[in-house]
């Protein structure tokens, strides 16, 4: 009997205790990884370790070819025939020292988990730990892939929105075409780009800009090459290295250029009439993907409107506002607690002004959401919203990041770059974690806020900026001012209006409102029926302290929506809710006498508040409604260690 005929169904064996633990770890990593590659880098070594394999890899079959997504162990050449058989038969298979198991539900899998074992100990049957983990690995990989794609799409749409906003300021056709080509090459990582307009009466396609051609204009018959196919069919085309024979080499010779990969999409009117094509050539890294195709199509929709700017400016404005409305519709402050109702009312009042706003709140409580709401409710909603994390900018890069630099200003300044203040001019600049700004950075920021003028690094020309500034921090800036760690003049400049965002644990019934809101949203995105939360699970959610606030709750609901198999969430499904330190929420043993239980609770309560205040005893005492001296006295009574230094 051939080794490939030894087949074991994915559900034929029960998950062992160790396998269950690894499955849980895979799902946890899926919700935290920033990319699919990062997820696989972390997970594949765990698979190798748990199955005693020498090598493990995940490969995907896409567009007629296999691609390795990640691998761990000493590199081996994958047995593509075995992988294809496993995918076709929707079964886990073995062959010699290899095991291959499809990842995903029947009929929908395109990835395969492959593991190679020692020739001294080849797998006579599928290793017990591998098969049950394949299903969990597939679910985790799907979740990581979705998170990565969603994040990339949001970033891409934000970039396109900024690009299209700049096109509004260009009234002449030639500069507009150059801007479009430059934007496409940067967005998609391509070498060149061109816009082809269809001259129907003369059966000609006119391409601009065209490097290497006199007057920068290329004229070709409208039935030539890939571009001709796109304008005549109205359908996009992607050409990889394997399809290079379809490229019009005569045009390449005319341009003294070699086309290796190509992506071309139609340019059309709102009525569906094709009037040209948008083409990018030679992906700098690899080949153009389906994601690149969607991005160029989105960019082409804006380009089509902008090209008719002189006659149909309203069309471009309408398209721009449609995306703005979509972005604004996705930003909401969910909740009915008194604190949130009051905050929502204040946001509406300050949105129509240009007052500087300081948003205070713990990490994950939704400070950027508040800033976005102010922006989208303001007259500046059609202009950019630019967010900057001050904690992530070193002092040496601060000026370049915020104010921009001229070409040649320093070693790596190969091109002129606009700073965040310029990019946000007319709109809103959100300065997150402003409490982490260095003293030098604080001084430079204050100067710009007072003068409303920036000068790029290496430049001398003052540039006026009209950006509304909204700052945010999770620190006590007033205390930092008293400690001389934050400039008092800057504090007063950014703190014209202060908005205090309460932590989730203080918002009462909002916990369940938010949980159901996020759960419904992610179920809809995942194309599954809405899930219900049992009464016991509700109590569990309401009892949790939510150290990660709304961000923690959102991530939990996302994990449940994509990875929970049932239609109802029970309390046991929430057993993995832990604080960032890995400790479960404090519970007092029911077997203790009342006096000892009370002391135990008070000690834990004081300890957690001191940790939350990062060791600041004055702040911890304030949170508990005590004077600092009374807090020390109480700690001594409870036998807790006290340090009054």
Residue pairs with C-beta under 8 A, 6 or more apart in sequence:
3 94
3 95
3 96
4 82
4 85
4 93
4 94
4 95
6 93
6 94
6 125
7 89
7 91
7 92
7 93
8 91
8 92
8 125
8 126
8 131
9 91
9 92
10 91
10 92
10 101
10 102
10 131
10 132
10 134
10 135
11 135
12 131
13 126
13 128
13 131
13 132
14 132
15 23
15 132
15 133
15 136
16 128
16 129
16 132
18 50
18 129
19 50
19 128
19 129
19 132
19 133
22 46
22 47
22 50
22 129
22 133
22 136
23 132
23 133
23 136
23 137
24 576
25 46
26 43
26 46
26 133
26 136
26 137
26 140
27 136
27 139
27 140
27 143
27 559
27 563
28 576
29 39
29 42
29 43
29 140
29 144
30 39
30 139
30 140
30 141
30 143
30 144
30 147
30 563
31 143
31 147
31 555
31 558
31 559
33 39
33 42
33 144
33 147
33 148
34 148
34 151
35 144
35 148
36 69
36 70
36 141
36 144
36 145
36 148
37 69
37 70
39 140
39 141
39 144
40 58
40 69
40 70
40 141
41 70
41 72
43 137
43 140
44 56
44 57
44 58
44 70
44 71
44 72
45 72
47 53
47 56
47 72
47 113
47 115
47 130
47 133
47 137
48 54
48 55
48 56
48 72
48 73
48 115
50 129
50 133
51 115
51 127
51 129
51 130
51 133
52 117
52 127
53 73
53 99
53 115
53 116
53 117
53 127
53 130
54 73
54 74
54 76
54 116
54 117
54 118
55 71
55 72
55 73
55 74
55 75
55 76
55 115
55 116
56 71
56 72
56 73
56 113
56 114
56 115
56 116
57 68
57 69
57 70
57 71
57 72
57 76
57 78
57 113
57 114
58 68
58 69
58 70
58 71
58 103
58 111
58 112
58 113
58 114
58 137
58 141
59 66
59 67
59 68
59 69
59 78
59 83
59 111
59 112
59 114
60 66
60 67
60 69
60 110
60 111
60 112
61 83
61 84
61 87
61 110
61 111
61 112
62 110
66 78
66 80
66 83
68 78
69 111
73 116
76 116
78 114
79 95
79 98
79 100
79 114
82 93
82 95
82 98
82 100
82 114
83 100
83 112
83 114
85 93
85 100
86 92
86 93
86 100
86 101
86 102
86 112
87 102
87 109
87 110
87 112
90 102
90 106
90 107
90 109
91 102
92 99
92 100
92 101
92 102
92 126
92 130
92 131
92 134
93 99
93 100
93 101
94 100
94 123
94 124
94 125
94 126
96 122
97 116
97 117
97 118
97 119
97 122
97 123
98 114
98 115
98 116
98 117
99 114
99 115
99 116
99 117
99 123
99 126
99 127
99 130
100 112
100 113
100 114
100 115
101 112
101 113
101 114
101 126
101 130
101 131
101 134
102 109
102 111
102 112
102 113
102 134
102 138
103 109
103 111
103 112
103 113
103 134
103 137
103 138
103 141
104 110
104 111
104 138
104 142
105 138
109 138
111 138
111 141
113 130
113 134
113 137
113 138
115 127
115 130
117 123
117 127
139 562
139 563
140 563
142 562
143 559
143 562
143 563
146 525
146 526
146 562
147 558
149 291
150 525
152 291
156 187
156 295
156 298
157 298
157 323
157 327
159 187
160 187
160 295
160 298
160 299
160 302
160 323
161 320
161 323
161 324
161 327
161 384
162 384
162 423
163 183
163 187
163 299
163 302
164 302
164 306
164 316
164 319
164 320
164 323
165 320
165 383
165 384
166 179
167 176
167 179
167 180
167 302
167 303
167 306
167 309
167 316
168 306
168 309
168 316
168 317
168 320
170 176
170 179
170 306
170 309
171 309
171 310
173 307
173 310
174 208
176 306
176 307
176 309
177 195
177 208
177 209
177 307
178 209
180 193
180 195
180 278
180 299
180 303
180 306
181 192
181 193
181 194
181 195
181 209
182 193
183 299
184 190
184 193
184 278
184 280
184 296
184 299
185 191
185 192
185 193
185 280
187 295
187 296
187 299
188 263
188 280
188 283
188 288
188 292
188 295
188 296
189 283
189 284
189 285
190 263
190 280
190 281
190 282
190 283
190 284
190 288
191 281
191 282
191 283
191 284
192 211
192 257
192 280
192 281
192 282
193 278
193 279
193 280
193 281
194 207
194 208
194 209
194 210
194 218
194 279
194 281
195 207
195 208
195 267
195 276
195 277
195 278
195 279
195 303
195 307
196 205
196 206
196 207
196 227
196 231
196 267
196 276
196 277
196 278
196 279
197 205
197 206
197 208
197 267
197 275
197 276
197 307
198 204
198 205
198 222
198 231
198 274
198 275
198 276
198 277
199 205
199 206
199 222
200 222
203 221
203 222
203 223
204 219
204 220
204 221
204 222
205 219
205 220
205 221
205 222
205 224
205 227
205 228
205 231
205 276
205 277
206 217
206 218
206 219
207 217
207 218
207 219
207 220
207 227
207 279
208 216
208 217
208 218
209 216
210 216
210 217
210 218
210 255
211 255
211 257
212 255
212 256
212 257
213 254
213 255
218 251
218 254
218 255
220 227
220 228
220 248
220 251
221 228
222 228
222 231
222 232
223 232
224 248
224 251
225 246
225 247
225 248
225 251
226 237
226 239
226 246
226 247
226 248
226 262
226 264
226 279
227 264
227 277
227 279
229 237
230 236
230 237
230 264
230 265
230 266
230 277
231 266
231 274
231 276
231 277
234 266
234 268
234 272
234 274
235 266
236 263
236 264
236 265
236 266
236 293
236 296
236 297
237 262
237 263
237 264
238 262
238 263
238 287
238 288
238 290
238 292
238 293
239 246
239 247
239 259
239 261
239 262
239 263
240 261
240 287
240 288
241 260
241 261
241 287
244 259
244 260
247 259
247 262
252 258
252 259
259 281
259 282
260 282
261 281
261 282
261 283
261 287
261 288
262 279
262 280
262 281
262 282
262 288
263 279
263 280
263 283
263 288
263 292
263 293
263 296
264 277
264 278
264 279
264 280
265 277
265 278
265 293
265 296
265 297
265 300
266 274
266 276
266 277
266 278
266 300
267 274
267 275
267 276
267 277
267 278
267 300
267 303
267 304
267 307
268 274
268 275
268 304
269 275
269 304
269 308
270 315
275 304
276 307
278 296
278 299
278 300
278 303
280 288
280 296
283 292
301 319
302 316
302 319
302 320
305 312
305 315
305 316
305 319
306 316
308 315
308 316
309 316
320 382
321 382
324 376
324 381
324 382
327 376
328 376
328 381
331 369
331 372
331 373
331 376
332 369
332 373
333 340
333 343
333 344
333 347
333 366
333 369
333 370
333 373
334 510
334 513
334 514
334 517
335 341
335 507
335 510
335 513
335 514
336 509
336 510
336 513
337 502
337 506
337 507
337 508
337 509
337 510
339 502
339 506
339 507
340 502
340 507
340 510
343 370
343 499
343 500
343 501
346 497
346 499
347 370
347 373
347 374
347 377
347 499
348 377
350 357
350 374
350 497
350 499
351 373
351 374
351 375
351 377
351 378
352 377
352 378
352 379
354 468
355 496
355 497
356 449
356 468
356 469
356 470
356 471
356 493
356 494
356 495
356 496
356 497
357 371
357 374
357 470
357 471
357 496
357 497
357 498
357 499
358 470
358 471
358 472
358 473
358 477
358 494
358 495
358 496
358 497
358 498
358 499
359 367
359 370
359 371
359 470
359 471
359 472
359 473
359 499
359 501
360 367
360 472
360 473
360 474
360 477
360 498
360 499
360 500
360 501
361 367
361 472
361 474
361 500
361 501
361 502
361 503
361 549
362 474
362 501
362 503
362 549
363 474
363 548
363 549
363 551
364 548
364 549
364 550
364 551
364 552
365 501
365 502
365 503
365 504
365 549
365 550
366 501
366 549
366 550
366 551
367 432
367 472
367 474
367 501
368 387
368 430
368 432
368 472
370 472
370 499
370 501
371 385
371 387
371 428
371 430
371 470
371 472
372 385
372 430
374 428
374 470
375 381
375 385
375 427
375 428
375 430
375 468
375 470
376 385
378 428
378 468
380 426
380 427
380 428
380 468
383 424
383 425
383 426
383 427
383 428
384 423
384 424
384 426
384 427
384 428
385 424
385 427
385 428
385 430
386 420
386 423
386 424
386 427
386 428
386 429
386 430
386 467
387 430
387 432
388 401
388 402
388 420
388 429
388 430
388 431
388 432
389 432
389 433
390 431
390 432
390 433
390 434
390 436
390 437
390 441
391 432
391 433
391 436
392 433
393 401
393 402
393 441
395 438
395 440
395 441
398 437
398 438
398 440
398 441
398 444
399 405
399 444
399 457
400 409
400 410
400 413
400 417
400 419
400 457
401 419
401 420
402 419
402 420
402 421
402 444
402 445
402 448
402 454
403 419
403 421
403 422
403 444
403 448
403 454
403 455
403 456
403 457
404 416
404 417
404 418
404 419
404 421
404 422
404 454
404 456
404 457
405 413
405 416
405 417
405 419
405 456
405 457
405 458
405 459
406 413
406 416
406 456
406 457
406 458
406 459
407 413
407 414
407 415
407 416
407 458
408 458
409 456
409 457
409 458
409 459
410 457
410 458
413 457
413 458
416 456
418 456
419 454
419 456
420 429
421 429
421 448
421 454
421 465
421 467
422 454
422 463
422 465
424 465
424 467
425 464
425 465
425 466
425 467
426 466
426 467
427 467
427 468
428 467
428 468
428 469
428 470
429 467
429 468
429 469
429 470
430 470
430 471
430 472
431 445
431 469
431 470
431 471
431 472
431 494
432 471
432 472
432 473
433 472
433 473
433 474
434 471
434 472
434 473
434 477
434 494
435 473
435 474
435 475
435 477
435 480
435 486
436 473
436 475
437 445
439 487
442 486
442 487
442 490
443 487
445 490
446 487
446 489
446 490
446 493
448 454
448 465
449 469
449 490
449 493
449 494
450 493
452 464
452 465
452 466
453 462
453 463
453 464
453 465
454 462
454 463
454 465
455 461
455 462
455 463
456 463
469 494
471 494
476 616
476 619
477 486
477 491
477 495
478 491
479 616
479 618
479 619
480 486
481 487
481 488
481 491
503 546
503 549
504 510
504 511
504 514
504 546
504 549
504 550
504 552
504 553
505 545
505 546
511 541
511 542
511 546
511 553
512 533
512 538
512 541
512 542
514 550
514 553
514 554
515 533
515 541
515 553
515 556
515 557
516 533
518 553
518 554
518 557
518 558
518 561
519 530
519 531
519 533
519 557
519 560
519 561
519 569
520 530
522 557
522 558
522 560
522 561
522 562
523 529
523 530
523 531
523 561
524 530
525 561
526 561
526 562
528 561
529 567
531 560
531 561
531 564
531 566
531 567
531 568
531 569
532 567
532 568
532 569
533 541
533 568
533 569
534 568
534 569
534 570
534 571
536 570
536 571
537 569
537 570
537 571
537 573
537 574
539 571
540 571
540 574
540 577
541 553
541 574
543 585
544 577
544 585
545 579
545 585
545 608
546 552
546 553
547 579
547 580
548 555
548 580
556 574
556 577
560 569
560 573
564 573
566 573
578 584
579 585
586 601
586 604
586 605
586 608
588 597
588 600
588 601
588 604
589 597
589 600
592 600
599 638
602 634
602 638
603 638
603 640
605 624
606 620
606 624
606 631
606 634
606 635
606 638
606 640
607 640
609 620
609 623
609 624
610 617
610 620
612 620
612 623
613 619
613 620
613 623
617 628
617 631
617 632
618 628
620 631
621 627
621 628
621 630
621 631
624 631
626 634
632 642
632 644
635 641
635 642
636 642
